Amino acid sequence: MTTPHGSIDTPQFMPVGTQATVKSLTPSDLRTAGAQIILGNTYHLSLRPGAERVAGLGGLHRFMAWDGPILTDSGGFQVFSLADLRRVDDDGVTFASHLDGSLQRLTPERSVEIQELLGSDIAMAFDQLVDPGLPAVEVGEAMERTHRWAERCLAAHTRPDQALFGIIQGGVDASLRQRSTAAIAALPFDGIAVGGLSVGESKAQMAATLDVVADALDDDPRVRYLMGVGSPLDFFTGVERGIDLFDCVLPTRVARNGQLWTREGRLNLRNARFVDDPAPLDAECGCETCRDYSRAYLAHLFRAEELLAYRLASLHNLTYTLDLMRAIRAALADGSFESLRETVAGQYQRAESRPVSQQ
Amino acid sequence: MTTPHGSIDTPQFMPVGTQATVKSLTPSDLRTAGAQIILGNTYHLSLRPGAERVAGLGGLHRFMAWDGPILTDSGGFQVFSLADLRRVDDDGVTFASHLDGSLQRLTPERSVEIQELLGSDIAMAFDQLVDPGLPAVEVGEAMERTHRWAERCLAAHTRPDQALFGIIQGGVDASLRQRSTAAIAALPFDGIAVGGLSVGESKAQMAATLDVVADALDDDPRVRYLMGVGSPLDFFTGVERGIDLFDCVLPTRVARNGQLWTREGRLNLRNARFVDDPAPLDAECGCETCRDYSRAYLAHLFRAEELLAYRLASLHNLTYTLDLMRAIRAALADGSFESLRETVAGQYQRAESRPVSQQ
């Protein structure tokens, strides 16, 4: 997959840089961890520092000093997560800013405009996400609105150096997902995203929904992006159903809480057993954290609430995640995908059997 | 000046790594910023993670992955700053831990033992610091106790690979300082420190006290360390009075509050004028922060309370401070010390005319 700021090996994971920074890390750290593309958030950046301000400062790449590809989301997910603070109409969404309570307005046209001002390599259509547990008629209405907004995003989009991806909605209802896939795939988007998952549904529902989408897309050659996913095992679920791109705050968020992903499974550094452990987090990992520090040191930093804890843990979890995606690509090439999945499942499945809410 | 972990150019500034980390930075960052030696805190490290634990993990250098020289303080200053939570007797100090309120005991012998367990290159004698504004009799009593404790520290010290420095006390009273200097200089310490300054006295009092010490030390060849100082102009005050070593949390603490030290003077990044400023913090600085980011980006990170703000600001302020120390060394060599001081004073003196409390 190619973009104006470089090409991307797929399947690929995108670290999330919500506020023009992947929390605690520099672009140089991200490169070292293996990142090829990162994600920025339209909702957050439009409120602060403001899309026009970022454009005036030379665009998001220059602003945050990341010269690789950037994908921006459309704001749809964040508006959904504001819950009671928003009002949706056919033209767009009015919501109260989480920063100062001021009323803000996002429409398909404004979302596209913001993303063009930010100058991302890949923009996302503005969609309406709903709780998949709502009655089918409500899920269906949001889906139909998402389709109308998709056409308005395409009409509003002007930057020839920026790709625009459509988003499939429809909750976990197979017939709605099928209709949404057909509707979005019929439009001239540069890529196709699956939205509305990883918001409380079960692992089985996520897999079944991805099956429906994969069937309906059939041999559509465009890049496929599963939004807001995931965890180590979710990548296998997605990749075997044709997913090329993933993003999730999970690796960095859990890192800041002291949960480290390793080839021995999850380690919680707040557990007392680590305070005297001289071993590295993961003996097979090549990141700076594993090279230079013991579990005991990291356990100390977390207890002392030292800023370096969040940085070293984030660097490791991203390295782990990007190493895993690279291993998945290699396994696809040499036919060892199932064997790799079994290895990773042995490390992670027990902790992943519960329903997830990862964003 | 040489230590088991490398030699040090003097005059030199030591970044403070209170809890086995210079907040938000890695040893690699410190090297890049120009650090040759760092400081660790006996009080904090003995409470958490514990000196015996650090020793069991291979010592402080290995624990925090810094292979250069380390100086540890003795705990005297932190115990002083606990104010009402401590009780001093002739044998030592009993105090309540700031972590859990548990009663703890520090004596000259235990302070030396902790520092030997940590394995620092330079240990400090355990002293009794008092407010220099107290009546002379109280300042004098604490000074006399400091002298008795100095002898006990020397008697307790066993590591041949660790230097031990004595500490001069005596507040801002010239006759007490003179007596303390003579008493400490008469003992076989490897270096001489000036304690009890930068705790609320005026700039003029600090300078006058350093004059007294310099006169009393005369041509004593040992390394001289001014504890807990300082700010850009304080370095000149100290260096012209023979000081070789400085340490202070000021550069990193003010950095985390958004105050950046530059060749244009202090910049407060929380000031609204920076949110659209595309310039680097300091066009003459070679640090990563100045190379890659604008003031506008840093102003955004501080407003968004992003972890990267504290890291990039700390890296810059330490680079600035260590660059300044290097410039002072060069100025001493080529006779331009006064001209350099005038340049820096033009940038900083207005903000430094008030009394300071820097630790």
Boltz contact constraints between the chains, C-beta under 6 A:
constraints:
  - contact:
      token1: [A, 19]
      token2: [B, 304]
      max_distance: 6.0
  - contact:
      token1: [A, 19]
      token2: [B, 306]
      max_distance: 6.0
  - contact:
      token1: [A, 21]
      token2: [B, 306]
      max_distance: 6.0
  - contact:
      token1: [A, 21]
      token2: [B, 308]
      max_distance: 6.0
  - contact:
      token1: [A, 23]
      token2: [B, 307]
      max_distance: 6.0
  - contact:
      token1: [A, 24]
      token2: [B, 307]
      max_distance: 6.0
  - contact:
      token1: [A, 49]
      token2: [B, 300]
      max_distance: 6.0
  - contact:
      token1: [A, 57]
      token2: [B, 278]
      max_distance: 6.0
  - contact:
      token1: [A, 57]
      token2: [B, 296]
      max_distance: 6.0
  - contact:
      token1: [A, 63]
      token2: [B, 297]
      max_distance: 6.0
  - contact:
      token1: [A, 65]
      token2: [B, 292]
      max_distance: 6.0
  - contact:
      token1: [A, 65]
      token2: [B, 293]
      max_distance: 6.0
  - contact:
      token1: [A, 278]
      token2: [B, 57]
      max_distance: 6.0
  - contact:
      token1: [A, 292]
      token2: [B, 65]
      max_distance: 6.0
  - contact:
      token1: [A, 293]
      token2: [B, 65]
      max_distance: 6.0
  - contact:
      token1: [A, 296]
      token2: [B, 57]
      max_distance: 6.0
  - contact:
      token1: [A, 297]
      token2: [B, 63]
      max_distance: 6.0
  - contact:
      token1: [A, 300]
      token2: [B, 49]
      max_distance: 6.0
  - contact:
      token1: [A, 304]
      token2: [B, 19]
      max_distance: 6.0
  - contact:
      token1: [A, 306]
      token2: [B, 19]
      max_distance: 6.0
  - contact:
      token1: [A, 306]
      token2: [B, 21]
      max_distance: 6.0
  - contact:
      token1: [A, 307]
      token2: [B, 23]
      max_distance: 6.0
  - contact:
      token1: [A, 307]
      token2: [B, 24]
      max_distance: 6.0
  - contact:
      token1: [A, 307]
      token2: [B, 310]
      max_distance: 6.0
  - contact:
      token1: [A, 308]
      token2: [B, 21]
      max_distance: 6.0
  - contact:
      token1: [A, 310]
      token2: [B, 307]
      max_distance: 6.0
